[in-house]
Amino acid sequence: MDIRRFNRHENMSSETRGLILEAIGELAICPLGPSTFIVENWLFGSFDGYDYSEYAIASTELASITEVDPALGNKIKEIFTLVGSYPTLILS
């Protein structure tokens, strides 16, 4: 798995960080329980500048979340769509 990186400090707003934390909190009470761990992990990864959007948006885990809680699933998709739009970090 080759994960794209981005500069979180330059690109991610405090509003987006708040949405991510909100989504993580909602996952904690999601009826799917531990099966949401990978999506939660991908969300936490965005705080470190890792972009899992390519995997997350098409994942069966996110599809399951959306089936159980459409609002939460759509919020997470919006977060990953936004993160996926950030410029790629070029490491030298």
HTML snippet that shows the backbone in 3Dmol.js (N, CA, C, O; Angstrom):
<script src="https://3Dmol.org/build/3Dmol-min.js"></script>
<div id="view" style="width:600px;height:400px;position:relative"></div>
<script>
const pdb = `
ATOM      1  N   MET A   1       0.850  -1.174   0.000  1.00  0.00           N
ATOM      2  CA  MET A   1       0.000   0.000   0.000  1.00  0.00           C
ATOM      3  C   MET A   1       0.891   1.230   0.000  1.00  0.00           C
ATOM      4  O   MET A   1       1.620   1.472   0.962  1.00  0.00           O
ATOM      5  N   ASP A   2       0.839   2.002  -1.063  1.00  0.00           N
ATOM      6  CA  ASP A   2       1.612   3.232  -1.190  1.00  0.00           C
ATOM      7  C   ASP A   2       0.707   4.404  -0.819  1.00  0.00           C
ATOM      8  O   ASP A   2      -0.236   4.720  -1.545  1.00  0.00           O
ATOM      9  N   ILE A   3       0.992   5.038   0.298  1.00  0.00           N
ATOM     10  CA  ILE A   3       0.130   6.092   0.817  1.00  0.00           C
ATOM     11  C   ILE A   3       0.681   7.469   0.437  1.00  0.00           C
ATOM     12  O   ILE A   3       1.840   7.787   0.704  1.00  0.00           O
ATOM     13  N   ARG A   4      -0.162   8.261  -0.180  1.00  0.00           N
ATOM     14  CA  ARG A   4       0.201   9.628  -0.541  1.00  0.00           C
ATOM     15  C   ARG A   4       0.310  10.474   0.722  1.00  0.00           C
ATOM     16  O   ARG A   4      -0.441  10.274   1.677  1.00  0.00           O
ATOM     17  N   ARG A   5       1.239  11.411   0.723  1.00  0.00           N
ATOM     18  CA  ARG A   5       1.427  12.309   1.863  1.00  0.00           C
ATOM     19  C   ARG A   5       1.045  13.727   1.465  1.00  0.00           C
ATOM     20  O   ARG A   5       1.103  14.086   0.289  1.00  0.00           O
ATOM     21  N   PHE A   6       0.658  14.525   2.440  1.00  0.00           N
ATOM     22  CA  PHE A   6       0.369  15.942   2.233  1.00  0.00           C
ATOM     23  C   PHE A   6       0.837  16.702   3.467  1.00  0.00           C
ATOM     24  O   PHE A   6       1.052  16.107   4.523  1.00  0.00           O
ATOM     25  N   ASN A   7       0.993  18.005   3.338  1.00  0.00           N
ATOM     26  CA  ASN A   7       1.427  18.825   4.460  1.00  0.00           C
ATOM     27  C   ASN A   7       0.191  19.289   5.231  1.00  0.00           C
ATOM     28  O   ASN A   7      -0.483  20.239   4.834  1.00  0.00           O
ATOM     29  N   ARG A   8      -0.087  18.620   6.311  1.00  0.00           N
ATOM     30  CA  ARG A   8      -1.278  18.921   7.103  1.00  0.00           C
ATOM     31  C   ARG A   8      -1.235  20.333   7.658  1.00  0.00           C
ATOM     32  O   ARG A   8      -2.265  21.003   7.732  1.00  0.00           O
ATOM     33  N   HIS A   9      -0.062  20.789   8.047  1.00  0.00           N
ATOM     34  CA  HIS A   9       0.056  22.118   8.655  1.00  0.00           C
ATOM     35  C   HIS A   9      -0.244  23.229   7.663  1.00  0.00           C
ATOM     36  O   HIS A   9      -0.767  24.276   8.047  1.00  0.00           O
ATOM     37  N   GLU A  10       0.072  23.022   6.417  1.00  0.00           N
ATOM     38  CA  GLU A  10      -0.179  24.036   5.394  1.00  0.00           C
ATOM     39  C   GLU A  10      -1.577  23.948   4.795  1.00  0.00           C
ATOM     40  O   GLU A  10      -2.116  24.955   4.336  1.00  0.00           O
ATOM     41  N   ASN A  11      -2.169  22.755   4.795  1.00  0.00           N
ATOM     42  CA  ASN A  11      -3.400  22.560   4.041  1.00  0.00           C
ATOM     43  C   ASN A  11      -4.663  22.319   4.862  1.00  0.00           C
ATOM     44  O   ASN A  11      -5.753  22.684   4.422  1.00  0.00           O
ATOM     45  N   MET A  12      -4.548  21.730   6.011  1.00  0.00           N
ATOM     46  CA  MET A  12      -5.735  21.352   6.773  1.00  0.00           C
ATOM     47  C   MET A  12      -6.142  22.463   7.744  1.00  0.00           C
ATOM     48  O   MET A  12      -5.345  22.915   8.566  1.00  0.00           O
ATOM     49  N   SER A  13      -7.387  22.884   7.628  1.00  0.00           N
ATOM     50  CA  SER A  13      -7.893  23.945   8.508  1.00  0.00           C
ATOM     51  C   SER A  13      -8.316  23.371   9.860  1.00  0.00           C
ATOM     52  O   SER A  13      -8.476  22.160  10.013  1.00  0.00           O
ATOM     53  N   SER A  14      -8.491  24.254  10.825  1.00  0.00           N
ATOM     54  CA  SER A  14      -8.967  23.818  12.141  1.00  0.00           C
ATOM     55  C   SER A  14     -10.388  23.274  12.027  1.00  0.00           C
ATOM     56  O   SER A  14     -10.773  22.388  12.790  1.00  0.00           O
ATOM     57  N   GLU A  15     -11.165  23.793  11.086  1.00  0.00           N
ATOM     58  CA  GLU A  15     -12.512  23.278  10.862  1.00  0.00           C
ATOM     59  C   GLU A  15     -12.465  21.809  10.411  1.00  0.00           C
ATOM     60  O   GLU A  15     -13.238  20.979  10.889  1.00  0.00           O
ATOM     61  N   THR A  16     -11.562  21.512   9.501  1.00  0.00           N
ATOM     62  CA  THR A  16     -11.426  20.125   9.026  1.00  0.00           C
ATOM     63  C   THR A  16     -10.935  19.223  10.148  1.00  0.00           C
ATOM     64  O   THR A  16     -11.424  18.103  10.298  1.00  0.00           O
ATOM     65  N   ARG A  17      -9.986  19.690  10.931  1.00  0.00           N
ATOM     66  CA  ARG A  17      -9.513  18.895  12.080  1.00  0.00           C
ATOM     67  C   ARG A  17     -10.666  18.621  13.034  1.00  0.00           C
ATOM     68  O   ARG A  17     -10.776  17.521  13.577  1.00  0.00           O
ATOM     69  N   GLY A  18     -11.521  19.609  13.241  1.00  0.00           N
ATOM     70  CA  GLY A  18     -12.691  19.420  14.101  1.00  0.00           C
ATOM     71  C   GLY A  18     -13.658  18.396  13.536  1.00  0.00           C
ATOM     72  O   GLY A  18     -14.201  17.575  14.277  1.00  0.00           O
ATOM     73  N   LEU A  19     -13.880  18.439  12.220  1.00  0.00           N
ATOM     74  CA  LEU A  19     -14.764  17.451  11.582  1.00  0.00           C
ATOM     75  C   LEU A  19     -14.215  16.042  11.723  1.00  0.00           C
ATOM     76  O   LEU A  19     -14.967  15.092  11.941  1.00  0.00           O
ATOM     77  N   ILE A  20     -12.892  15.911  11.595  1.00  0.00           N
ATOM     78  CA  ILE A  20     -12.270  14.595  11.743  1.00  0.00           C
ATOM     79  C   ILE A  20     -12.479  14.074  13.160  1.00  0.00           C
ATOM     80  O   ILE A  20     -12.862  12.920  13.349  1.00  0.00           O
ATOM     81  N   LEU A  21     -12.232  14.914  14.147  1.00  0.00           N
ATOM     82  CA  LEU A  21     -12.433  14.495  15.542  1.00  0.00           C
ATOM     83  C   LEU A  21     -13.893  14.153  15.813  1.00  0.00           C
ATOM     84  O   LEU A  21     -14.190  13.205  16.540  1.00  0.00           O
ATOM     85  N   GLU A  22     -14.793  14.920  15.231  1.00  0.00           N
ATOM     86  CA  GLU A  22     -16.223  14.648  15.385  1.00  0.00           C
ATOM     87  C   GLU A  22     -16.567  13.280  14.790  1.00  0.00           C
ATOM     88  O   GLU A  22     -17.283  12.494  15.410  1.00  0.00           O
ATOM     89  N   ALA A  23     -16.063  13.002  13.602  1.00  0.00           N
ATOM     90  CA  ALA A  23     -16.333  11.716  12.956  1.00  0.00           C
ATOM     91  C   ALA A  23     -15.749  10.561  13.767  1.00  0.00           C
ATOM     92  O   ALA A  23     -16.385   9.515  13.899  1.00  0.00           O
ATOM     93  N   ILE A  24     -14.550  10.741  14.306  1.00  0.00           N
ATOM     94  CA  ILE A  24     -13.938   9.703  15.139  1.00  0.00           C
ATOM     95  C   ILE A  24     -14.797   9.445  16.368  1.00  0.00           C
ATOM     96  O   ILE A  24     -14.997   8.295  16.759  1.00  0.00           O
ATOM     97  N   GLY A  25     -15.304  10.509  16.976  1.00  0.00           N
ATOM     98  CA  GLY A  25     -16.184  10.356  18.139  1.00  0.00           C
ATOM     99  C   GLY A  25     -17.464   9.622  17.795  1.00  0.00           C
ATOM    100  O   GLY A  25     -17.942   8.802  18.578  1.00  0.00           O
ATOM    101  N   GLU A  26     -18.025   9.910  16.625  1.00  0.00           N
ATOM    102  CA  GLU A  26     -19.247   9.230  16.200  1.00  0.00           C
ATOM    103  C   GLU A  26     -18.977   7.759  15.873  1.00  0.00           C
ATOM    104  O   GLU A  26     -19.836   6.905  16.091  1.00  0.00           O
ATOM    105  N   LEU A  27     -17.791   7.470  15.354  1.00  0.00           N
ATOM    106  CA  LEU A  27     -17.442   6.068  15.092  1.00  0.00           C
ATOM    107  C   LEU A  27     -17.371   5.262  16.395  1.00  0.00           C
ATOM    108  O   LEU A  27     -17.670   4.068  16.418  1.00  0.00           O
ATOM    109  N   ALA A  28     -16.971   5.937  17.473  1.00  0.00           N
ATOM    110  CA  ALA A  28     -16.852   5.253  18.764  1.00  0.00           C
ATOM    111  C   ALA A  28     -18.191   4.715  19.257  1.00  0.00           C
ATOM    112  O   ALA A  28     -18.230   3.751  20.022  1.00  0.00           O
ATOM    113  N   ILE A  29     -19.290   5.336  18.822  1.00  0.00           N
ATOM    114  CA  ILE A  29     -20.604   4.862  19.255  1.00  0.00           C
ATOM    115  C   ILE A  29     -21.387   4.199  18.122  1.00  0.00           C
ATOM    116  O   ILE A  29     -22.569   3.888  18.267  1.00  0.00           O
ATOM    117  N   CYS A  30     -20.721   3.992  17.013  1.00  0.00           N
ATOM    118  CA  CYS A  30     -21.363   3.336  15.856  1.00  0.00           C
ATOM    119  C   CYS A  30     -21.704   1.894  16.217  1.00  0.00           C
ATOM    120  O   CYS A  30     -20.888   1.206  16.830  1.00  0.00           O
ATOM    121  N   PRO A  31     -22.901   1.424  15.847  1.00  0.00           N
ATOM    122  CA  PRO A  31     -23.299   0.054  16.187  1.00  0.00           C
ATOM    123  C   PRO A  31     -22.431  -1.032  15.554  1.00  0.00           C
ATOM    124  O   PRO A  31     -22.530  -2.195  15.946  1.00  0.00           O
ATOM    125  N   LEU A  32     -21.601  -0.687  14.604  1.00  0.00           N
ATOM    126  CA  LEU A  32     -20.741  -1.690  13.975  1.00  0.00           C
ATOM    127  C   LEU A  32     -19.558  -2.073  14.849  1.00  0.00           C
ATOM    128  O   LEU A  32     -18.877  -3.062  14.578  1.00  0.00           O
ATOM    129  N   GLY A  33     -19.310  -1.296  15.896  1.00  0.00           N
ATOM    130  CA  GLY A  33     -18.264  -1.631  16.854  1.00  0.00           C
ATOM    131  C   GLY A  33     -16.861  -1.655  16.261  1.00  0.00           C
ATOM    132  O   GLY A  33     -16.492  -0.767  15.492  1.00  0.00           O
ATOM    133  N   PRO A  34     -16.079  -2.673  16.619  1.00  0.00           N
ATOM    134  CA  PRO A  34     -14.665  -2.738  16.218  1.00  0.00           C
ATOM    135  C   PRO A  34     -14.424  -2.792  14.709  1.00  0.00           C
ATOM    136  O   PRO A  34     -13.307  -2.535  14.259  1.00  0.00           O
ATOM    137  N   SER A  35     -15.428  -3.114  13.937  1.00  0.00           N
ATOM    138  CA  SER A  35     -15.222  -3.188  12.486  1.00  0.00           C
ATOM    139  C   SER A  35     -14.986  -1.811  11.868  1.00  0.00           C
ATOM    140  O   SER A  35     -14.639  -1.714  10.691  1.00  0.00           O
ATOM    141  N   THR A  36     -15.172  -0.751  12.648  1.00  0.00           N
ATOM    142  CA  THR A  36     -14.916   0.609  12.141  1.00  0.00           C
ATOM    143  C   THR A  36     -13.474   1.046  12.417  1.00  0.00           C
ATOM    144  O   THR A  36     -13.083   2.155  12.053  1.00  0.00           O
ATOM    145  N   PHE A  37     -12.689   0.183  13.054  1.00  0.00           N
ATOM    146  CA  PHE A  37     -11.326   0.558  13.463  1.00  0.00           C
ATOM    147  C   PHE A  37     -10.480   1.061  12.300  1.00  0.00           C
ATOM    148  O   PHE A  37      -9.786   2.068  12.446  1.00  0.00           O
ATOM    149  N   ILE A  38     -10.516   0.400  11.163  1.00  0.00           N
ATOM    150  CA  ILE A  38      -9.653   0.789  10.047  1.00  0.00           C
ATOM    151  C   ILE A  38     -10.004   2.197   9.552  1.00  0.00           C
ATOM    152  O   ILE A  38      -9.113   2.977   9.217  1.00  0.00           O
ATOM    153  N   VAL A  39     -11.290   2.517   9.508  1.00  0.00           N
ATOM    154  CA  VAL A  39     -11.699   3.853   9.067  1.00  0.00           C
ATOM    155  C   VAL A  39     -11.244   4.888  10.097  1.00  0.00           C
ATOM    156  O   VAL A  39     -10.768   5.965   9.737  1.00  0.00           O
ATOM    157  N   GLU A  40     -11.391   4.558  11.357  1.00  0.00           N
ATOM    158  CA  GLU A  40     -10.917   5.450  12.421  1.00  0.00           C
ATOM    159  C   GLU A  40      -9.409   5.663  12.290  1.00  0.00           C
ATOM    160  O   GLU A  40      -8.923   6.784  12.436  1.00  0.00           O
ATOM    161  N   ASN A  41      -8.676   4.596  12.018  1.00  0.00           N
ATOM    162  CA  ASN A  41      -7.227   4.683  11.856  1.00  0.00           C
ATOM    163  C   ASN A  41      -6.861   5.571  10.666  1.00  0.00           C
ATOM    164  O   ASN A  41      -5.933   6.375  10.757  1.00  0.00           O
ATOM    165  N   TRP A  42      -7.583   5.431   9.556  1.00  0.00           N
ATOM    166  CA  TRP A  42      -7.338   6.279   8.390  1.00  0.00           C
ATOM    167  C   TRP A  42      -7.585   7.743   8.719  1.00  0.00           C
ATOM    168  O   TRP A  42      -6.832   8.615   8.284  1.00  0.00           O
ATOM    169  N   LEU A  43      -8.641   8.019   9.488  1.00  0.00           N
ATOM    170  CA  LEU A  43      -8.925   9.405   9.882  1.00  0.00           C
ATOM    171  C   LEU A  43      -7.811   9.964  10.763  1.00  0.00           C
ATOM    172  O   LEU A  43      -7.358  11.089  10.553  1.00  0.00           O
ATOM    173  N   PHE A  44      -7.368   9.179  11.750  1.00  0.00           N
ATOM    174  CA  PHE A  44      -6.258   9.625  12.591  1.00  0.00           C
ATOM    175  C   PHE A  44      -5.003   9.857  11.754  1.00  0.00           C
ATOM    176  O   PHE A  44      -4.246  10.788  12.028  1.00  0.00           O
ATOM    177  N   GLY A  45      -4.771   9.031  10.744  1.00  0.00           N
ATOM    178  CA  GLY A  45      -3.601   9.175   9.881  1.00  0.00           C
ATOM    179  C   GLY A  45      -3.550  10.513   9.168  1.00  0.00           C
ATOM    180  O   GLY A  45      -2.473  11.030   8.871  1.00  0.00           O
ATOM    181  N   SER A  46      -4.717  11.067   8.896  1.00  0.00           N
ATOM    182  CA  SER A  46      -4.731  12.367   8.207  1.00  0.00           C
ATOM    183  C   SER A  46      -4.124  13.466   9.074  1.00  0.00           C
ATOM    184  O   SER A  46      -3.633  14.461   8.543  1.00  0.00           O
ATOM    185  N   PHE A  47      -4.148  13.308  10.398  1.00  0.00           N
ATOM    186  CA  PHE A  47      -3.497  14.284  11.281  1.00  0.00           C
ATOM    187  C   PHE A  47      -1.980  14.269  11.097  1.00  0.00           C
ATOM    188  O   PHE A  47      -1.306  15.254  11.398  1.00  0.00           O
ATOM    189  N   ASP A  48      -1.448  13.158  10.605  1.00  0.00           N
ATOM    190  CA  ASP A  48      -0.010  13.027  10.373  1.00  0.00           C
ATOM    191  C   ASP A  48       0.354  13.246   8.909  1.00  0.00           C
ATOM    192  O   ASP A  48       1.500  13.031   8.513  1.00  0.00           O
ATOM    193  N   GLY A  49      -0.621  13.673   8.105  1.00  0.00           N
ATOM    194  CA  GLY A  49      -0.339  13.976   6.713  1.00  0.00           C
ATOM    195  C   GLY A  49      -0.420  12.787   5.774  1.00  0.00           C
ATOM    196  O   GLY A  49       0.128  12.833   4.673  1.00  0.00           O
ATOM    197  N   TYR A  50      -1.093  11.724   6.188  1.00  0.00           N
ATOM    198  CA  TYR A  50      -1.294  10.558   5.321  1.00  0.00           C
ATOM    199  C   TYR A  50      -2.672  10.639   4.686  1.00  0.00           C
ATOM    200  O   TYR A  50      -3.665  10.904   5.363  1.00  0.00           O
ATOM    201  N   ASP A  51      -2.724  10.408   3.384  1.00  0.00           N
ATOM    202  CA  ASP A  51      -3.978  10.485   2.644  1.00  0.00           C
ATOM    203  C   ASP A  51      -4.436   9.082   2.264  1.00  0.00           C
ATOM    204  O   ASP A  51      -3.913   8.476   1.329  1.00  0.00           O
ATOM    205  N   TYR A  52      -5.416   8.577   2.999  1.00  0.00           N
ATOM    206  CA  TYR A  52      -5.982   7.256   2.738  1.00  0.00           C
ATOM    207  C   TYR A  52      -7.256   7.340   1.905  1.00  0.00           C
ATOM    208  O   TYR A  52      -7.980   6.352   1.781  1.00  0.00           O
ATOM    209  N   SER A  53      -7.534   8.503   1.337  1.00  0.00           N
ATOM    210  CA  SER A  53      -8.815   8.694   0.646  1.00  0.00           C
ATOM    211  C   SER A  53      -9.037   7.689  -0.482  1.00  0.00           C
ATOM    212  O   SER A  53     -10.156   7.216  -0.681  1.00  0.00           O
ATOM    213  N   GLU A  54      -7.989   7.364  -1.210  1.00  0.00           N
ATOM    214  CA  GLU A  54      -8.117   6.415  -2.320  1.00  0.00           C
ATOM    215  C   GLU A  54      -8.656   5.063  -1.834  1.00  0.00           C
ATOM    216  O   GLU A  54      -9.443   4.419  -2.527  1.00  0.00           O
ATOM    217  N   TYR A  55      -8.237   4.648  -0.662  1.00  0.00           N
ATOM    218  CA  TYR A  55      -8.665   3.371  -0.096  1.00  0.00           C
ATOM    219  C   TYR A  55      -9.991   3.515   0.638  1.00  0.00           C
ATOM    220  O   TYR A  55     -10.871   2.662   0.521  1.00  0.00           O
ATOM    221  N   ALA A  56     -10.127   4.594   1.391  1.00  0.00           N
ATOM    222  CA  ALA A  56     -11.288   4.769   2.260  1.00  0.00           C
ATOM    223  C   ALA A  56     -12.592   4.917   1.498  1.00  0.00           C
ATOM    224  O   ALA A  56     -13.583   4.263   1.826  1.00  0.00           O
ATOM    225  N   ILE A  57     -12.601   5.768   0.486  1.00  0.00           N
ATOM    226  CA  ILE A  57     -13.846   6.076  -0.207  1.00  0.00           C
ATOM    227  C   ILE A  57     -14.451   4.830  -0.861  1.00  0.00           C
ATOM    228  O   ILE A  57     -15.672   4.685  -0.918  1.00  0.00           O
ATOM    229  N   ALA A  58     -13.599   3.941  -1.349  1.00  0.00           N
ATOM    230  CA  ALA A  58     -14.082   2.732  -2.026  1.00  0.00           C
ATOM    231  C   ALA A  58     -14.148   1.508  -1.108  1.00  0.00           C
ATOM    232  O   ALA A  58     -14.442   0.407  -1.575  1.00  0.00           O
ATOM    233  N   SER A  59     -13.880   1.682   0.180  1.00  0.00           N
ATOM    234  CA  SER A  59     -13.781   0.535   1.083  1.00  0.00           C
ATOM    235  C   SER A  59     -15.139  -0.052   1.467  1.00  0.00           C
ATOM    236  O   SER A  59     -16.146   0.653   1.534  1.00  0.00           O
ATOM    237  N   THR A  60     -15.137  -1.337   1.711  1.00  0.00           N
ATOM    238  CA  THR A  60     -16.352  -2.001   2.196  1.00  0.00           C
ATOM    239  C   THR A  60     -16.668  -1.546   3.622  1.00  0.00           C
ATOM    240  O   THR A  60     -17.831  -1.530   4.027  1.00  0.00           O
ATOM    241  N   GLU A  61     -15.637  -1.177   4.379  1.00  0.00           N
ATOM    242  CA  GLU A  61     -15.849  -0.703   5.746  1.00  0.00           C
ATOM    243  C   GLU A  61     -16.651   0.597   5.752  1.00  0.00           C
ATOM    244  O   GLU A  61     -17.583   0.754   6.540  1.00  0.00           O
ATOM    245  N   LEU A  62     -16.288   1.522   4.874  1.00  0.00           N
ATOM    246  CA  LEU A  62     -17.036   2.781   4.807  1.00  0.00           C
ATOM    247  C   LEU A  62     -18.431   2.551   4.250  1.00  0.00           C
ATOM    248  O   LEU A  62     -19.382   3.210   4.672  1.00  0.00           O
ATOM    249  N   ALA A  63     -18.565   1.635   3.318  1.00  0.00           N
ATOM    250  CA  ALA A  63     -19.894   1.296   2.784  1.00  0.00           C
ATOM    251  C   ALA A  63     -20.788   0.758   3.901  1.00  0.00           C
ATOM    252  O   ALA A  63     -21.973   1.085   3.958  1.00  0.00           O
ATOM    253  N   SER A  64     -20.230  -0.058   4.781  1.00  0.00           N
ATOM    254  CA  SER A  64     -21.005  -0.600   5.903  1.00  0.00           C
ATOM    255  C   SER A  64     -21.429   0.501   6.866  1.00  0.00           C
ATOM    256  O   SER A  64     -22.560   0.510   7.352  1.00  0.00           O
ATOM    257  N   ILE A  65     -20.520   1.425   7.139  1.00  0.00           N
ATOM    258  CA  ILE A  65     -20.843   2.553   8.013  1.00  0.00           C
ATOM    259  C   ILE A  65     -21.963   3.381   7.397  1.00  0.00           C
ATOM    260  O   ILE A  65     -22.902   3.772   8.091  1.00  0.00           O
ATOM    261  N   THR A  66     -21.868   3.648   6.107  1.00  0.00           N
ATOM    262  CA  THR A  66     -22.875   4.454   5.413  1.00  0.00           C
ATOM    263  C   THR A  66     -24.230   3.768   5.426  1.00  0.00           C
ATOM    264  O   THR A  66     -25.264   4.429   5.509  1.00  0.00           O
ATOM    265  N   GLU A  67     -24.228   2.452   5.343  1.00  0.00           N
ATOM    266  CA  GLU A  67     -25.482   1.699   5.378  1.00  0.00           C
ATOM    267  C   GLU A  67     -26.164   1.829   6.740  1.00  0.00           C
ATOM    268  O   GLU A  67     -27.385   1.969   6.817  1.00  0.00           O
ATOM    269  N   VAL A  68     -25.376   1.784   7.802  1.00  0.00           N
ATOM    270  CA  VAL A  68     -25.918   1.853   9.167  1.00  0.00           C
ATOM    271  C   VAL A  68     -26.221   3.294   9.579  1.00  0.00           C
ATOM    272  O   VAL A  68     -27.214   3.556  10.257  1.00  0.00           O
ATOM    273  N   ASP A  69     -25.357   4.224   9.166  1.00  0.00           N
ATOM    274  CA  ASP A  69     -25.488   5.633   9.550  1.00  0.00           C
ATOM    275  C   ASP A  69     -25.116   6.505   8.346  1.00  0.00           C
ATOM    276  O   ASP A  69     -23.970   6.937   8.222  1.00  0.00           O
ATOM    277  N   PRO A  70     -26.094   6.766   7.451  1.00  0.00           N
ATOM    278  CA  PRO A  70     -25.794   7.522   6.228  1.00  0.00           C
ATOM    279  C   PRO A  70     -25.152   8.887   6.479  1.00  0.00           C
ATOM    280  O   PRO A  70     -24.266   9.296   5.729  1.00  0.00           O
ATOM    281  N   ALA A  71     -25.579   9.585   7.509  1.00  0.00           N
ATOM    282  CA  ALA A  71     -25.007  10.913   7.780  1.00  0.00           C
ATOM    283  C   ALA A  71     -23.521  10.803   8.124  1.00  0.00           C
ATOM    284  O   ALA A  71     -22.708  11.587   7.635  1.00  0.00           O
ATOM    285  N   LEU A  72     -23.173   9.838   8.959  1.00  0.00           N
ATOM    286  CA  LEU A  72     -21.774   9.644   9.341  1.00  0.00           C
ATOM    287  C   LEU A  72     -20.959   9.188   8.133  1.00  0.00           C
ATOM    288  O   LEU A  72     -19.859   9.690   7.905  1.00  0.00           O
ATOM    289  N   GLY A  73     -21.479   8.256   7.372  1.00  0.00           N
ATOM    290  CA  GLY A  73     -20.769   7.784   6.188  1.00  0.00           C
ATOM    291  C   GLY A  73     -20.498   8.914   5.209  1.00  0.00           C
ATOM    292  O   GLY A  73     -19.401   9.017   4.660  1.00  0.00           O
ATOM    293  N   ASN A  74     -21.493   9.755   4.992  1.00  0.00           N
ATOM    294  CA  ASN A  74     -21.316  10.883   4.070  1.00  0.00           C
ATOM    295  C   ASN A  74     -20.324  11.904   4.616  1.00  0.00           C
ATOM    296  O   ASN A  74     -19.549  12.482   3.854  1.00  0.00           O
ATOM    297  N   LYS A  75     -20.342  12.131   5.932  1.00  0.00           N
ATOM    298  CA  LYS A  75     -19.385  13.058   6.548  1.00  0.00           C
ATOM    299  C   LYS A  75     -17.955  12.555   6.325  1.00  0.00           C
ATOM    300  O   LYS A  75     -17.061  13.327   5.978  1.00  0.00           O
ATOM    301  N   ILE A  76     -17.757  11.264   6.529  1.00  0.00           N
ATOM    302  CA  ILE A  76     -16.423  10.683   6.357  1.00  0.00           C
ATOM    303  C   ILE A  76     -15.994  10.757   4.889  1.00  0.00           C
ATOM    304  O   ILE A  76     -14.837  11.057   4.596  1.00  0.00           O
ATOM    305  N   LYS A  77     -16.915  10.487   3.974  1.00  0.00           N
ATOM    306  CA  LYS A  77     -16.589  10.611   2.544  1.00  0.00           C
ATOM    307  C   LYS A  77     -16.186  12.040   2.197  1.00  0.00           C
ATOM    308  O   LYS A  77     -15.237  12.254   1.443  1.00  0.00           O
ATOM    309  N   GLU A  78     -16.901  13.012   2.741  1.00  0.00           N
ATOM    310  CA  GLU A  78     -16.567  14.421   2.491  1.00  0.00           C
ATOM    311  C   GLU A  78     -15.181  14.766   3.031  1.00  0.00           C
ATOM    312  O   GLU A  78     -14.421  15.490   2.388  1.00  0.00           O
ATOM    313  N   ILE A  79     -14.859  14.246   4.213  1.00  0.00           N
ATOM    314  CA  ILE A  79     -13.533  14.486   4.796  1.00  0.00           C
ATOM    315  C   ILE A  79     -12.457  13.914   3.877  1.00  0.00           C
ATOM    316  O   ILE A  79     -11.484  14.597   3.558  1.00  0.00           O
ATOM    317  N   PHE A  80     -12.630  12.662   3.451  1.00  0.00           N
ATOM    318  CA  PHE A  80     -11.605  12.046   2.612  1.00  0.00           C
ATOM    319  C   PHE A  80     -11.532  12.691   1.227  1.00  0.00           C
ATOM    320  O   PHE A  80     -10.458  12.740   0.627  1.00  0.00           O
ATOM    321  N   THR A  81     -12.640  13.177   0.722  1.00  0.00           N
ATOM    322  CA  THR A  81     -12.621  13.895  -0.558  1.00  0.00           C
ATOM    323  C   THR A  81     -11.812  15.181  -0.417  1.00  0.00           C
ATOM    324  O   THR A  81     -11.026  15.525  -1.300  1.00  0.00           O
ATOM    325  N   LEU A  82     -12.006  15.883   0.686  1.00  0.00           N
ATOM    326  CA  LEU A  82     -11.251  17.107   0.943  1.00  0.00           C
ATOM    327  C   LEU A  82      -9.765  16.806   1.103  1.00  0.00           C
ATOM    328  O   LEU A  82      -8.926  17.459   0.482  1.00  0.00           O
ATOM    329  N   VAL A  83      -9.441  15.823   1.930  1.00  0.00           N
ATOM    330  CA  VAL A  83      -8.040  15.448   2.148  1.00  0.00           C
ATOM    331  C   VAL A  83      -7.397  15.032   0.820  1.00  0.00           C
ATOM    332  O   VAL A  83      -6.238  15.359   0.563  1.00  0.00           O
ATOM    333  N   GLY A  84      -8.136  14.321  -0.011  1.00  0.00           N
ATOM    334  CA  GLY A  84      -7.606  13.903  -1.308  1.00  0.00           C
ATOM    335  C   GLY A  84      -7.317  15.048  -2.251  1.00  0.00           C
ATOM    336  O   GLY A  84      -6.583  14.881  -3.225  1.00  0.00           O
ATOM    337  N   SER A  85      -7.889  16.224  -1.973  1.00  0.00           N
ATOM    338  CA  SER A  85      -7.676  17.377  -2.845  1.00  0.00           C
ATOM    339  C   SER A  85      -6.430  18.181  -2.453  1.00  0.00           C
ATOM    340  O   SER A  85      -6.022  19.076  -3.193  1.00  0.00           O
ATOM    341  N   TYR A  86      -5.822  17.876  -1.303  1.00  0.00           N
ATOM    342  CA  TYR A  86      -4.624  18.604  -0.882  1.00  0.00           C
ATOM    343  C   TYR A  86      -3.447  18.257  -1.789  1.00  0.00           C
ATOM    344  O   TYR A  86      -3.353  17.137  -2.290  1.00  0.00           O
ATOM    345  N   PRO A  87      -2.550  19.222  -1.999  1.00  0.00           N
ATOM    346  CA  PRO A  87      -1.371  18.940  -2.832  1.00  0.00           C
ATOM    347  C   PRO A  87      -0.490  17.851  -2.198  1.00  0.00           C
ATOM    348  O   PRO A  87      -0.379  17.749  -0.976  1.00  0.00           O
ATOM    349  N   THR A  88       0.117  17.060  -3.049  1.00  0.00           N
ATOM    350  CA  THR A  88       1.022  16.007  -2.588  1.00  0.00           C
ATOM    351  C   THR A  88       2.295  16.615  -2.012  1.00  0.00           C
ATOM    352  O   THR A  88       2.865  17.548  -2.577  1.00  0.00           O
ATOM    353  N   LEU A  89       2.721  16.081  -0.898  1.00  0.00           N
ATOM    354  CA  LEU A  89       3.958  16.533  -0.262  1.00  0.00           C
ATOM    355  C   LEU A  89       5.134  15.851  -0.965  1.00  0.00           C
ATOM    356  O   LEU A  89       5.173  14.628  -1.099  1.00  0.00           O
ATOM    357  N   ILE A  90       6.070  16.654  -1.402  1.00  0.00           N
ATOM    358  CA  ILE A  90       7.282  16.139  -2.048  1.00  0.00           C
ATOM    359  C   ILE A  90       8.383  16.129  -0.988  1.00  0.00           C
ATOM    360  O   ILE A  90       8.827  17.178  -0.522  1.00  0.00           O
ATOM    361  N   LEU A  91       8.810  14.928  -0.621  1.00  0.00           N
ATOM    362  CA  LEU A  91       9.875  14.792   0.387  1.00  0.00           C
ATOM    363  C   LEU A  91      11.215  14.793  -0.317  1.00  0.00           C
ATOM    364  O   LEU A  91      11.414  14.084  -1.303  1.00  0.00           O
ATOM    365  N   SER A  92      12.127  15.590   0.195  1.00  0.00           N
ATOM    366  CA  SER A  92      13.448  15.659  -0.442  1.00  0.00           C
ATOM    367  C   SER A  92      14.476  14.869   0.304  1.00  0.00           C
ATOM    368  O   SER A  92      15.637  14.825  -0.104  1.00  0.00           O
TER     369      SER A  92
END
`;
const viewer = $3Dmol.createViewer("view");
viewer.addModel(pdb, "pdb");
viewer.setStyle({}, {cartoon: {color: "spectrum"}});
viewer.zoomTo();
viewer.render();
</script>
